Amino acid sequence: MTMLRFALAQIDTCVGALAANADKTLEYAARAARGGAQVVVFPEMTLTGYPIEDLALRATFRKAAWQTANDLASRLAADGLGELFVIVGTIGTDRENGKPRNRLVVLHDGVVWAGYDKHFLPNYGVFDEFRIFSSGDRSVVLDVDGARLGMAICEDIWQEGGPVAALAEQNIDVLVTINGSPYEEGKTDTRLQLCRKRAAEVHAPVLYVNQVGGQDDLVFDGGSFAVDADGTLLERSPMFVEDLTFLDIDTKAGKQQVGSVVDVMDADQQVYTACVLGLKDYMVKNGFTGVCLGLSGGIDSALVAAMAADAIGGEHVQGISMPSMYSSSGSKDDAAQLAENLGAKYDVQAIEPLFNAFQNQLHLEGVSAENLQARIRGVIVMAYSNSDGLLALATGNKSELACGYSTIYGDAVGGYAPIKDLFKTKVWQLARWRNQALKNGIGIGGLPIVGNDAGSAGITPKSGEIIPNNSITKAPSAELRPGQKDSDSLPEYALLDQVLAAYIEHAEGRADLLADGFDEQTVDTVMRLVDRAEWKRRQYPLGPKVSALAFGRDRRLPVSDAFRE
């Protein structure tokens, strides 16, 4: 009987932080050894962080990364961990053409063993690996105490043929796959079904170890797992947190024992937590300790503020109310109540005196006067950001971004946009979810990703809700003119978001949309608005991708585009 204990180490790494990533790898390897593991598996490109984009093309970066791997192997041996098989990802260099390679290596007995290079290089959506990496051309089997471990890297298991097909012919005992798979709604079950298919193909258990954490506009959800050869779920790690889980595999047994299987979060909690983690890690990895944003009393800024408070604590959130002559008393009250609920700092900066000063010189009318108000607010938000070293948060949602319903250099200012990939209807849905989560005992700062124990209550607002109910139920308005409502310029959001999802995320054309039953006027209006707003989207801040198709690297269209259907 050959019994192996594996440790699945899903960790949060930072691109380019070679020393810090190596230190964390050493820490988790030591913990794995103390737990009796013989093999510890880390995510894709562990030592370099992922995705490294054009850093891969720098010879100095590749050299430093490779030296980091060698140094880590030596440190493991020096700490008495030389017998442990440590499977990590890093970058290598093709000996023939000098191009970079996305590489899996095994650190053992003080040295870096010859590794495996990623075979399939994704070149779609957010992935651009075909441009920077050279493809591997062989399968690799690692012998550990007589057990045969096949190796794969992320995309290799998503494609038919290639290394997995080759490994199916080599009588492997376990398929180990290291991954940097970004989060998107619905992907959790897709991965599981995929690995069940691969397990049946290689007739062996599959270990799937995924990265966790935010990296610019991507969020990696972890959720590592293992399935038996017959598809039985053997282990599942928690989502959105670093984790070390152990799993025993008897390579001679027909069926493995089930280990720790964590329940999957519900869909709304997944999306909300992904946005919070994306913001939190963006701040940590770029040296920010606080945020500022405009609080209008509306639903978008309310949800963003709640996410920020969950990410870093309400005391590090600076809310700014910037009422104009058109702001309703209800909106001002809702903004103040939200700040109190969050325990956030709250200032009021009335913009009417500034607006009048501009108007005394410019004499603007109509949309120009409306946009002036938004741009004054943008200046104030950026003033707070500059003077206090705060990350300015843009509060626009995907529906507004799609239709250009925002003011460039106004409400579009900021360094990060937590809800830019959420349609307006999803914003309302998540706001209701967060208020319900409070009733279920999760207070401000109570989500596990901010370092609290799971189930920690955090701060509980006296009002019994985080986001004021009025912010959720009232008709949305920019309040830039008397009686203004969003529906004056846009279709109702329930309809608009359906059309946007079909046009943007499913790439349907005009004929397809009409065949779906949408009326001609709505279709033409939405398509025109979306097509004309590409230049605005190019200038919008980064924000976490949570859908199958987010604005940015997922959708690349020319700004100067004369094609119309």
Wavefront OBJ file of the C-alpha trace (Angstrom):
o trace
v 0.000 0.000 0.000
v 1.291 3.466 -0.926
v -0.211 6.204 1.223
v 0.703 9.804 0.469
v -0.331 12.856 2.434
v -0.801 15.938 0.265
v -1.111 19.518 1.486
v -3.091 21.901 -0.718
v -1.710 25.401 -0.128
v -3.920 28.083 -1.694
v -2.094 31.328 -0.996
v -2.355 34.986 -1.952
v 0.725 36.172 -3.836
v 1.673 39.527 -5.328
v 3.110 39.964 -8.805
v 6.804 40.814 -8.627
v 7.113 40.319 -4.864
v 9.621 37.509 -5.282
v 11.050 37.557 -1.754
v 7.676 37.908 -0.032
v 6.153 35.148 -2.154
v 9.087 32.862 -1.345
v 8.786 33.631 2.375
v 5.102 32.719 2.325
v 5.836 29.531 0.401
v 8.431 28.551 3.013
v 5.966 29.296 5.822
v 3.234 27.130 4.309
v 5.697 24.363 3.426
v 6.810 24.233 7.062
v 3.180 24.018 8.182
v 2.581 21.249 5.643
v 5.548 19.276 6.969
v 4.360 19.676 10.556
v 1.033 18.244 9.427
v 2.747 15.165 8.074
v 2.559 15.992 4.369
v 5.019 14.438 1.942
v 3.903 16.658 -0.948
v 2.720 20.270 -0.746
v 1.146 21.857 -3.825
v 1.024 25.620 -4.445
v -0.810 27.652 -7.138
v 0.343 28.616 -10.618
v 3.337 30.986 -10.781
v 3.649 30.960 -6.996
v 6.968 32.742 -6.766
v 6.339 35.424 -9.395
v 2.677 36.098 -8.729
v 0.139 35.833 -11.534
v -0.518 37.164 -14.124
v 2.881 38.760 -14.740
v 2.020 40.121 -18.201
v 5.042 41.781 -19.881
v 7.276 41.307 -16.854
v 7.819 37.912 -18.442
v 9.729 39.579 -21.275
v 12.326 41.093 -18.950
v 15.425 38.907 -18.740
v 16.335 40.492 -15.411
v 12.974 39.469 -13.940
v 13.312 35.892 -15.187
v 16.819 35.652 -13.763
v 15.712 37.000 -10.387
v 12.734 34.625 -10.300
v 14.895 31.612 -11.085
v 17.393 32.630 -8.424
v 14.509 32.921 -5.975
v 13.520 29.322 -6.720
v 17.097 28.113 -6.142
v 17.396 30.105 -2.931
v 14.067 28.753 -1.685
v 15.175 25.174 -2.331
v 18.287 25.812 -0.262
v 16.275 27.450 2.534
v 13.882 24.511 2.657
v 16.785 22.109 3.069
v 18.448 24.311 5.675
v 15.208 24.331 7.686
v 15.017 20.550 7.664
v 12.362 20.409 4.946
v 14.518 18.874 2.218
v 12.570 15.623 2.117
v 9.303 17.445 1.418
v 8.281 17.627 -2.241
v 7.300 21.271 -2.796
v 5.436 21.879 -6.071
v 5.443 25.553 -7.060
v 4.962 27.708 -10.120
v 7.475 30.193 -11.486
v 8.901 31.449 -14.776
v 11.543 29.696 -16.817
v 13.350 30.348 -20.085
v 13.241 28.228 -23.223
v 16.795 27.033 -23.909
v 16.334 27.119 -27.676
v 14.528 30.396 -28.389
v 15.087 32.298 -25.135
v 11.357 32.954 -24.657
v 9.708 32.776 -21.222
v 7.887 29.675 -20.051
v 5.114 29.291 -17.494
v 6.781 26.582 -15.423
v 5.982 24.146 -12.643
v 9.024 23.066 -10.624
v 9.583 20.675 -7.752
v 11.797 21.773 -4.883
v 13.313 18.781 -3.096
v 16.495 17.911 -1.252
v 17.877 21.434 -1.628
v 17.592 21.697 -5.402
v 15.138 22.729 -8.106
v 14.173 19.618 -9.983
v 13.538 19.768 -13.711
v 10.002 21.018 -14.131
v 7.020 20.982 -16.449
v 6.119 23.820 -18.825
v 2.526 24.808 -19.540
v 1.397 23.303 -22.832
v -1.785 25.203 -23.693
v -1.373 28.984 -23.520
v -4.739 30.770 -23.220
v -5.291 33.660 -25.603
v -8.845 34.786 -24.854
v -10.696 36.992 -22.381
v -8.314 38.281 -19.744
v -5.564 35.889 -20.820
v -2.745 36.879 -23.161
v -0.202 34.132 -22.502
v 0.317 33.106 -26.116
v 1.934 36.499 -26.691
v 4.560 36.186 -23.966
v 5.180 32.508 -23.249
v 6.676 29.646 -25.191
v 4.649 26.437 -25.027
v 5.868 23.238 -23.394
v 5.772 20.061 -25.444
v 5.947 17.153 -23.032
v 4.169 15.551 -20.116
v 5.935 15.035 -16.802
v 5.514 12.316 -14.167
v 7.038 12.735 -10.699
v 7.849 9.627 -8.664
v 7.228 10.070 -4.941
v 7.872 6.936 -2.894
v 6.683 4.788 -5.764
v 3.598 6.868 -6.523
v 3.350 8.396 -9.990
v 2.168 12.022 -9.995
v 1.222 13.597 -13.312
v 1.601 17.373 -13.660
v -0.578 19.992 -15.370
v -0.910 23.767 -15.253
v -4.341 25.422 -15.361
v -5.307 25.706 -19.062
v -3.836 22.265 -19.752
v -6.879 20.639 -18.154
v -9.361 22.899 -19.959
v -8.320 21.700 -23.419
v -8.715 18.287 -24.969
v -5.549 16.356 -25.787
v -2.107 17.630 -24.866
v -0.424 16.638 -21.594
v -3.524 15.190 -19.914
v -4.135 12.842 -22.826
v -0.473 11.824 -22.698
v -0.643 11.244 -18.944
v -3.685 9.014 -19.430
v -1.350 6.591 -21.210
v 1.268 6.608 -18.441
v -0.571 4.885 -15.593
v -0.366 7.815 -13.171
v -1.693 7.557 -9.610
v -2.633 11.225 -9.117
v -3.037 14.203 -11.453
v -1.772 17.409 -9.820
v -2.842 20.686 -11.412
v -1.706 24.111 -10.229
v -3.959 27.008 -11.181
v -4.389 30.755 -11.434
v -8.067 30.694 -12.342
v -9.862 34.039 -11.844
v -13.285 34.178 -10.267
v -16.438 34.681 -12.249
v -20.032 33.843 -11.461
v -20.841 30.176 -12.037
v -17.252 29.053 -12.496
v -17.034 27.002 -9.293
v -19.213 24.183 -10.578
v -17.655 24.402 -14.056
v -14.213 23.642 -12.607
v -15.553 20.733 -10.584
v -17.244 19.123 -13.567
v -14.126 19.639 -15.663
v -11.900 17.891 -13.126
v -14.360 15.038 -12.837
v -13.988 14.584 -16.571
v -10.187 14.650 -16.344
v -10.210 12.190 -13.427
v -12.178 9.742 -15.548
v -9.738 10.316 -18.404
v -6.600 9.538 -16.385
v -8.311 6.979 -14.095
v -6.881 8.694 -11.020
v -7.707 11.339 -8.418
v -7.215 14.979 -9.453
v -5.890 17.680 -7.117
v -6.848 21.224 -8.155
v -4.983 23.960 -6.249
v -6.010 27.516 -7.077
v -4.604 30.939 -6.280
v -6.518 33.279 -3.980
v -6.521 37.087 -3.760
v -6.898 40.207 -5.863
v -4.449 41.247 -8.569
v -5.446 44.519 -10.265
v -8.757 43.765 -12.017
v -8.728 40.014 -11.353
v -9.874 38.215 -8.223
v -8.793 34.638 -7.563
v -11.223 32.776 -5.348
v -9.201 29.785 -4.218
v -11.794 27.086 -3.674
v -9.170 24.379 -4.222
v -10.497 20.826 -4.290
v -9.791 17.186 -5.047
v -11.906 14.556 -6.784
v -11.538 10.808 -6.863
v -11.177 8.813 -10.052
v -14.946 8.242 -10.044
v -15.662 11.949 -9.579
v -16.394 11.853 -5.841
v -15.538 15.168 -4.184
v -12.768 14.378 -1.692
v -11.788 17.846 -0.475
v -12.858 21.445 -0.966
v -11.095 24.458 0.523
v -12.905 27.673 1.489
v -13.301 30.460 -1.049
v -11.556 33.850 -0.906
v -9.188 33.025 1.982
v -5.723 31.536 2.218
v -5.891 27.940 3.354
v -3.830 24.823 3.954
v -5.736 21.543 3.713
v -4.464 17.972 4.003
v -5.611 14.988 1.986
v -4.461 11.365 2.221
v -4.329 9.396 -1.014
v -3.909 5.621 -1.033
v -2.604 4.978 -4.529
v -3.497 1.277 -4.328
v -7.062 1.792 -3.119
v -9.979 1.676 -5.501
v -11.745 4.465 -3.645
v -10.308 7.273 -1.508
v -11.529 8.482 1.876
v -13.354 11.816 1.824
v -11.555 14.585 3.712
v -12.657 18.124 4.561
v -15.347 19.470 2.206
v -16.337 23.100 2.827
v -19.753 24.295 1.672
v -19.806 26.669 -1.288
v -20.930 30.233 -0.585
v -24.269 31.276 -2.030
v -24.077 33.205 -5.294
v -24.635 36.696 -3.887
v -22.069 36.236 -1.128
v -19.538 35.044 -3.700
v -19.935 38.139 -5.851
v -19.971 40.521 -2.901
v -16.925 38.911 -1.323
v -15.042 38.926 -4.624
v -15.558 42.690 -4.912
v -14.449 43.231 -1.312
v -11.344 41.066 -1.683
v -10.430 42.768 -4.965
v -10.549 46.161 -3.248
v -8.746 44.965 -0.109
v -5.847 43.395 -1.994
v -5.541 46.314 -4.398
v -5.064 48.558 -1.383
v -2.623 46.252 0.404
v -0.505 45.618 -2.694
v -0.353 49.311 -3.583
v 0.219 50.731 -0.124
v -3.160 52.349 0.627
v -4.576 52.327 4.144
v -7.798 54.254 3.597
v -10.345 55.258 0.964
v -12.472 58.280 0.156
v -15.621 58.515 -1.916
v -18.609 60.706 -2.520
v -21.723 59.658 -0.602
v -24.802 60.821 -2.490
v -27.417 58.885 -0.583
v -27.892 56.671 -3.631
v -27.529 52.916 -3.863
v -24.235 52.781 -5.791
v -22.140 54.835 -3.393
v -23.841 53.101 -0.468
v -22.854 49.632 -1.686
v -19.295 50.740 -2.475
v -18.942 52.274 0.987
v -20.241 49.088 2.613
v -17.740 47.008 0.624
v -14.932 49.340 1.649
v -15.913 49.072 5.307
v -15.947 45.282 5.054
v -12.541 45.345 3.375
v -10.663 47.693 5.698
v -13.008 48.728 8.512
v -15.370 51.684 8.585
v -12.892 53.866 10.464
v -10.690 53.900 7.352
v -13.516 55.073 5.064
v -13.848 58.813 4.405
v -17.294 59.646 3.089
v -17.942 63.048 1.525
v -21.427 64.436 1.046
v -21.403 67.079 -1.682
v -24.953 68.419 -1.888
v -26.030 70.893 -4.535
v -29.098 73.066 -4.805
v -30.859 70.061 -6.369
v -29.992 67.501 -3.652
v -33.010 66.290 -1.728
v -33.026 66.336 2.044
v -33.733 62.610 1.950
v -30.550 61.906 0.021
v -28.497 63.952 2.467
v -30.084 62.147 5.395
v -29.436 58.740 3.795
v -25.772 59.549 3.230
v -25.333 60.649 6.838
v -27.136 57.551 8.121
v -24.955 55.283 5.991
v -21.772 56.843 7.366
v -23.056 56.387 10.908
v -23.973 52.748 10.201
v -20.480 52.061 8.867
v -18.617 53.942 11.563
v -17.087 55.959 8.711
v -15.698 59.480 8.750
v -18.140 61.905 7.207
v -17.723 65.438 5.869
v -20.162 67.738 4.097
v -18.803 69.904 1.290
v -21.612 71.871 -0.343
v -20.845 72.526 -4.012
v -23.253 75.411 -4.722
v -20.705 78.178 -3.932
v -18.158 76.551 -6.248
v -20.792 75.991 -8.937
v -21.818 79.641 -8.791
v -18.194 80.745 -9.076
v -17.806 78.723 -12.276
v -21.135 79.910 -13.647
v -20.254 83.554 -13.070
v -17.558 83.044 -15.660
v -18.784 80.201 -17.892
v -22.598 80.671 -17.969
v -23.236 76.998 -18.838
v -26.672 75.534 -19.552
v -28.241 72.098 -19.933
v -26.005 69.034 -19.816
v -22.883 71.207 -19.550
v -24.176 72.697 -16.311
v -25.096 69.244 -15.016
v -21.665 67.857 -15.833
v -20.028 70.838 -14.146
v -21.605 69.767 -10.864
v -20.246 66.245 -11.246
v -16.776 67.556 -12.106
v -16.725 69.834 -9.075
v -17.479 66.780 -6.966
v -14.692 64.893 -8.700
v -12.233 67.659 -7.838
v -13.264 67.505 -4.180
v -12.901 63.716 -3.999
v -9.442 63.910 -5.577
v -8.474 66.718 -3.195
v -9.213 64.436 -0.248
v -7.309 61.632 -1.979
v -4.229 63.773 -2.571
v -4.167 65.529 0.787
v -4.743 62.441 2.952
v -3.140 59.711 0.821
v -6.472 57.941 0.334
v -7.557 55.702 -2.514
v -10.420 57.458 -4.317
v -13.214 55.063 -5.186
v -15.369 55.448 -8.284
v -18.922 54.324 -7.621
v -20.275 53.662 -11.121
v -21.921 50.342 -12.001
v -21.781 48.276 -15.197
v -25.110 49.556 -16.528
v -23.926 53.170 -16.305
v -20.503 52.299 -17.672
v -22.078 50.458 -20.596
v -24.303 53.388 -21.554
v -21.842 56.179 -20.799
v -24.180 57.416 -18.074
v -21.411 59.006 -16.061
v -19.398 62.188 -16.266
v -15.813 61.777 -17.346
v -13.531 63.573 -14.848
v -16.585 63.838 -12.603
v -18.183 60.838 -10.911
v -15.826 58.675 -13.001
v -12.717 59.851 -11.128
v -10.860 57.494 -8.839
v -8.212 54.837 -8.572
v -10.452 51.799 -8.168
v -14.071 50.980 -9.025
v -15.423 48.133 -6.865
v -18.781 47.679 -8.638
v -17.860 48.423 -12.254
v -18.716 44.837 -13.261
v -22.119 44.788 -11.527
v -25.269 45.691 -13.419
v -27.595 48.045 -11.564
v -30.089 45.299 -10.776
v -27.237 43.292 -9.243
v -26.267 46.312 -7.126
v -29.742 46.372 -5.576
v -29.629 42.605 -5.094
v -26.280 42.710 -3.276
v -27.377 45.634 -1.101
v -30.347 43.594 0.079
v -28.081 40.590 0.614
v -25.665 42.619 2.755
v -28.476 43.933 4.947
v -29.774 40.387 5.378
v -26.252 39.191 6.205
v -26.206 41.737 9.040
v -29.412 40.204 10.405
v -27.667 36.823 10.168
v -24.885 38.082 12.423
v -22.253 39.433 10.042
v -21.545 43.041 11.040
v -19.303 45.628 9.427
v -15.853 44.138 9.016
v -17.342 40.742 9.853
v -16.532 38.956 6.607
v -13.760 36.364 6.979
v -11.601 38.000 4.303
v -10.698 40.935 6.531
v -8.966 38.647 8.979
v -11.806 37.975 11.412
v -12.786 34.461 12.350
v -15.683 33.159 10.309
v -18.913 34.204 11.966
v -17.425 37.210 13.722
v -20.104 39.820 14.249
v -17.954 42.894 13.599
v -19.678 46.223 14.271
v -23.477 46.106 14.335
v -25.214 49.390 13.403
v -27.851 50.580 15.859
v -30.250 51.114 12.970
v -30.381 47.366 12.305
v -29.273 47.801 8.693
v -26.067 48.724 6.921
v -27.471 50.341 3.795
v -30.481 52.588 4.493
v -33.587 51.000 3.023
v -34.522 54.287 1.384
v -31.322 54.155 -0.683
v -32.478 50.784 -2.018
v -36.127 51.582 -2.712
v -36.112 55.146 -4.053
v -36.005 55.863 -7.783
v -32.370 56.342 -8.840
v -31.359 59.873 -9.754
v -28.165 61.843 -10.312
v -29.981 64.895 -8.863
v -28.315 67.300 -11.293
v -31.544 69.113 -12.163
v -34.977 69.445 -10.571
v -36.967 66.190 -10.590
v -34.325 64.270 -12.522
v -34.564 60.464 -12.687
v -32.290 57.955 -14.439
v -35.310 56.705 -16.388
v -35.495 60.100 -18.125
v -32.401 59.106 -20.127
v -32.322 55.315 -19.895
v -34.802 52.445 -20.145
v -35.897 51.067 -16.774
v -32.972 49.118 -15.334
v -34.861 45.813 -15.200
v -35.193 45.991 -18.985
v -31.919 47.768 -19.688
v -29.825 45.152 -17.908
v -31.410 42.325 -19.876
v -30.543 44.034 -23.159
v -27.031 44.898 -21.961
v -26.352 41.332 -20.850
v -27.407 40.006 -24.240
v -25.519 42.640 -26.252
v -22.319 42.752 -24.205
v -21.878 39.440 -22.417
v -23.431 37.253 -25.111
v -22.323 39.373 -28.103
v -25.777 39.347 -29.677
v -26.381 41.652 -32.636
v -29.423 43.758 -33.464
v -31.253 40.953 -35.230
v -30.614 38.613 -32.295
v -31.936 41.151 -29.795
v -35.087 41.721 -31.803
v -35.564 37.958 -32.083
v -35.283 37.795 -28.287
v -38.412 39.956 -28.120
v -36.911 43.323 -27.188
v -38.650 46.236 -28.872
v -36.879 48.037 -31.697
v -36.654 51.439 -30.025
v -35.071 50.005 -26.881
v -32.585 47.929 -28.860
v -31.506 50.842 -31.035
v -31.200 53.178 -28.056
v -29.119 50.768 -25.997
v -26.823 49.796 -28.856
v -26.229 53.441 -29.728
v -25.422 54.362 -26.135
v -23.049 51.424 -25.662
v -21.210 51.936 -28.941
v -20.699 55.650 -28.346
v -19.336 55.218 -24.801
v -16.233 53.145 -25.565
v -13.936 56.144 -25.135
v -15.261 56.719 -21.619
v -14.759 53.110 -20.626
v -11.128 53.262 -21.731
v -10.540 55.973 -19.115
v -12.459 54.371 -16.264
v -10.562 53.027 -13.215
v -9.744 49.381 -12.630
v -12.332 47.265 -10.887
v -12.800 43.576 -10.055
v -14.003 41.211 -12.754
v -16.859 39.052 -11.472
v -18.828 38.283 -14.643
v -17.973 36.130 -17.641
v -17.264 39.267 -19.665
v -16.102 42.439 -17.958
v -15.167 45.740 -19.581
v -11.415 45.935 -20.110
v -9.283 42.997 -21.165
v -12.355 40.817 -21.740
v -13.858 43.142 -24.355
v -11.517 44.998 -26.689
v -13.258 47.189 -29.235
v -11.913 50.185 -31.160
v -12.897 53.648 -30.003
v -13.026 54.964 -33.578
v -15.555 52.536 -35.013
v -18.002 53.439 -37.782
v -19.768 50.063 -37.934
v -23.438 50.278 -37.056
v -26.082 47.569 -37.400
l 1 2 3 4 5 6 7 8 9 10 11 12 13 14 15 16 17 18 19 20 21 22 23 24 25 26 27 28 29 30 31 32 33 34 35 36 37 38 39 40 41 42 43 44 45 46 47 48 49 50 51 52 53 54 55 56 57 58 59 60 61 62 63 64 65 66 67 68 69 70 71 72 73 74 75 76 77 78 79 80 81 82 83 84 85 86 87 88 89 90 91 92 93 94 95 96 97 98 99 100 101 102 103 104 105 106 107 108 109 110 111 112 113 114 115 116 117 118 119 120 121 122 123 124 125 126 127 128 129 130 131 132 133 134 135 136 137 138 139 140 141 142 143 144 145 146 147 148 149 150 151 152 153 154 155 156 157 158 159 160 161 162 163 164 165 166 167 168 169 170 171 172 173 174 175 176 177 178 179 180 181 182 183 184 185 186 187 188 189 190 191 192 193 194 195 196 197 198 199 200 201 202 203 204 205 206 207 208 209 210 211 212 213 214 215 216 217 218 219 220 221 222 223 224 225 226 227 228 229 230 231 232 233 234 235 236 237 238 239 240 241 242 243 244 245 246 247 248 249 250 251 252 253 254 255 256 257 258 259 260 261 262 263 264 265 266 267 268 269 270 271 272 273 274 275 276 277 278 279 280 281 282 283 284 285 286 287 288 289 290 291 292 293 294 295 296 297 298 299 300 301 302 303 304 305 306 307 308 309 310 311 312 313 314 315 316 317 318 319 320 321 322 323 324 325 326 327 328 329 330 331 332 333 334 335 336 337 338 339 340 341 342 343 344 345 346 347 348 349 350 351 352 353 354 355 356 357 358 359 360 361 362 363 364 365 366 367 368 369 370 371 372 373 374 375 376 377 378 379 380 381 382 383 384 385 386 387 388 389 390 391 392 393 394 395 396 397 398 399 400 401 402 403 404 405 406 407 408 409 410 411 412 413 414 415 416 417 418 419 420 421 422 423 424 425 426 427 428 429 430 431 432 433 434 435 436 437 438 439 440 441 442 443 444 445 446 447 448 449 450 451 452 453 454 455 456 457 458 459 460 461 462 463 464 465 466 467 468 469 470 471 472 473 474 475 476 477 478 479 480 481 482 483 484 485 486 487 488 489 490 491 492 493 494 495 496 497 498 499 500 501 502 503 504 505 506 507 508 509 510 511 512 513 514 515 516 517 518 519 520 521 522 523 524 525 526 527 528 529 530 531 532 533 534 535 536 537 538 539 540 541 542 543 544 545 546 547 548 549 550 551 552 553 554 555 556 557 558 559 560 561 562 563 564 565
